[in-house]
Amino acid sequence: MAESNFVDYVKIKCRSGKGGKGSMHLRHVKYNPNGGPDGGDGGRGGHVYLRGNHNYWTLLHLKYQRHVFAEHGGNGGRDKCHGTDGKDMYIDVPCGTVVYDAETGKYVCDVTHDGQVVMLLRGGRGGLGNFQFRTATNQAPRYAQPGEPMQEMTVILELKLLADVGLVGFPNAGKSTLVSALSNAKPKIANYPFTTMEPSLGIVGYRDNKSFVMADIPGIIEGASEGRGLGLRFLRHIERNSLLLYMVPGDTENIAHEYGVLLNELRQFNPELLKKHRILAVTKCDLLDEELMTMLGHELEEELVKMQEADGDDLPPTRVVFISAVTGYGLDQLKDVLWEELNSESNKLQDITSEDTLVHRDKDLLHLQSEMSDEGEDVVILDEDEIEDLDDVEYIDDIDDFVGG
C-alpha cells in the first residue's frame, strides 16, 4: 500500500542552545602592562520557534525530522570580544497545529494563522566576562560567569484542520460526493466503505462572493471509540469547526437511531463536540419521493427534540435538510441553512484547545484528560518584526544568580 502524504501527527525532540561562557582575561601588553580585565561576554544560545506557514497543509515535511537543535552561543574572548549568538531554529507548521509536551501530555501552545511565531524554547543567555565585574575595590576580578544551560523538550505536533463546517457520518453517507458537488475539491468517490482515507478541505461558494470552508473526514462506525474501523483518529480535525453537519442516507431504516449513534461516538471522543451547533442532512434523497420526505421530516423533528431534551442540550433544535448531491436537490437550501447557522449570534467559534480540559491523543490514540500546563504562561508569542528585539525581553531568572568561578 502506498504511503499517505497526509500526516497530522509527529513527535520531535527540540533543544535550544546553551549560552557561551564569559571570558576571564587580564590585558597585559608591553605598552600597557596593567591593562586590567578585558574578558568579553558569551553569546546567547539559539532559540527554537514555531512559525505558521500557509504553504503547508500537513506535517509530512516533519515526519522524518526527529531532532531540532539550535546552535550554542560562542564563548567570550579577550579585548572585550563578545561571543557569537547561536543560530535560531524555526519549525514551519501548517495553520491549526497544536503542540503538547510528549512526556506530560500537557498543552503548550497553538499556531493558528500564517506568520505567527511562537517561541517554544528559549536559548540560554551568555555569561558575563570579568570586564563586567571590575570595581574600584576589585580592579582585577579573576572570575567570569558560565552561560545559561539549554532547554530541552520532546513535543507532539497535532494538526487540526481549520474549517467552518465539519462533516460527520458513516462510510458511504455521501460526504465526499457533497464536498465535490459544493466545491472544486475532488475527493475519491466510490460505492464502497472507507473510500475517504484522509481529511480534505473544500471552499464552498455562496451568494455575493461569500464563501465558507467545509472539512470532509473519513467515516466513523458504531464502536469507533473502541477502535473499530478507522477509530476516532480523524475527529480531531472537526474540533475547531464552528458547525457540524451530520449526514445519514435517506434509505436508512432508522435515521434518528443512526444519528444518535454518531452523537454517542463523538461523546466518547470529546464531549465538547456536542456543544457545537448541528444540522442533520438526509442524503441520497433521489431515492425518496416528496410525500415520504415530508413525512420523514415531521417525524425526525419530533424525535430530535426528544433526544435533545433527554440529553439536556440547551442548543437550538437540530435542523433537518433533505438533499441529493447527485441531482443537486436541496443543495441551495443546505447552503442557506449552513450560512445562517454559521453567522447566528448563538453560534460562537469554540477553541477547545484553550479550555481548561483538553483531550489529547498520543501515538497509540489513547485518550487522556489533562489541564492546561502551568508552563503555558512562559510561551512567548511574537510577530516576525519583533524577533530582532528579543534581547530586550526580561528573562525569568536573574543572571546574577549564576555561580562564578
Stockholm file with secondary structure:
# STOCKHOLM 1.0

chainA/1-405         MAESNFVDYVKIKCRSGKGGKGSMHLRHVKYNPNGGPDGGDGGRGGHVYLRGNHNYWTLLHLKYQRHVFAEHGGNGGRDKCHGTDGKDMYIDVPCGTVVYDAETGKYVCDVTHDGQVVMLLRGGRGGLGNFQFRTATNQAPRYAQPGEPMQEMTVILELKLLADVGLVGFPNAGKSTLVSALSNAKPKIANYPFTTMEPSLGIVGYRDNKSFVMADIPGIIEGASEGRGLGLRFLRHIERNSLLLYMVPGDTENIAHEYGVLLNELRQFNPELLKKHRILAVTKCDLLDEELMTMLGHELEEELVKMQEADGDDLPPTRVVFISAVTGYGLDQLKDVLWEELNSESNKLQDITSEDTLVHRDKDLLHLQSEMSDEGEDVVILDEDEIEDLDDVEYIDDIDDFVGG
#=GR chainA/1-405 SS CCCCSCCCEEEEEEECCCCCCCCCCEEEETTEEEEEECCCCCCCCCCEEEEECTTCCSSGGGTTCCEEECCCCCCCBTTTBCCCCCCCEEEEECTTEEEEETTTCCEEEEECSTTCEEEEECCCCCCCCGGGGCCSSCSSCCCCCCCCCCCEEEEEEEECCCCSEEEEECTTSSHHHHHHHHSSCCCCCCSSTTCCCSCEEEEEECGGGCEEEEEECCCCCTTGGGTCTTTTGGGGGGTTCSEEEEEEETTCSCHHHHHHHHHHHHHHHCGGGGGSEEEEEEECGGGSCHHHHHHHHHHHHHHHHHHHHHHTCCSCCCEEEECBTTTTBTHHHHHHHHHHHHTCTTCCCCCGGGSSEEEEECTTCCEEEEECCGGGGGCEEECGGGGGGGGGSCCSSCGGGSCCC
#=GC SS_cons         CCCCSCCCEEEEEEECCCCCCCCCCEEEETTEEEEEECCCCCCCCCCEEEEECTTCCSSGGGTTCCEEECCCCCCCBTTTBCCCCCCCEEEEECTTEEEEETTTCCEEEEECSTTCEEEEECCCCCCCCGGGGCCSSCSSCCCCCCCCCCCEEEEEEEECCCCSEEEEECTTSSHHHHHHHHSSCCCCCCSSTTCCCSCEEEEEECGGGCEEEEEECCCCCTTGGGTCTTTTGGGGGGTTCSEEEEEEETTCSCHHHHHHHHHHHHHHHCGGGGGSEEEEEEECGGGSCHHHHHHHHHHHHHHHHHHHHHHTCCSCCCEEEECBTTTTBTHHHHHHHHHHHHTCTTCCCCCGGGSSEEEEECTTCCEEEEECCGGGGGCEEECGGGGGGGGGSCCSSCGGGSCCC
//
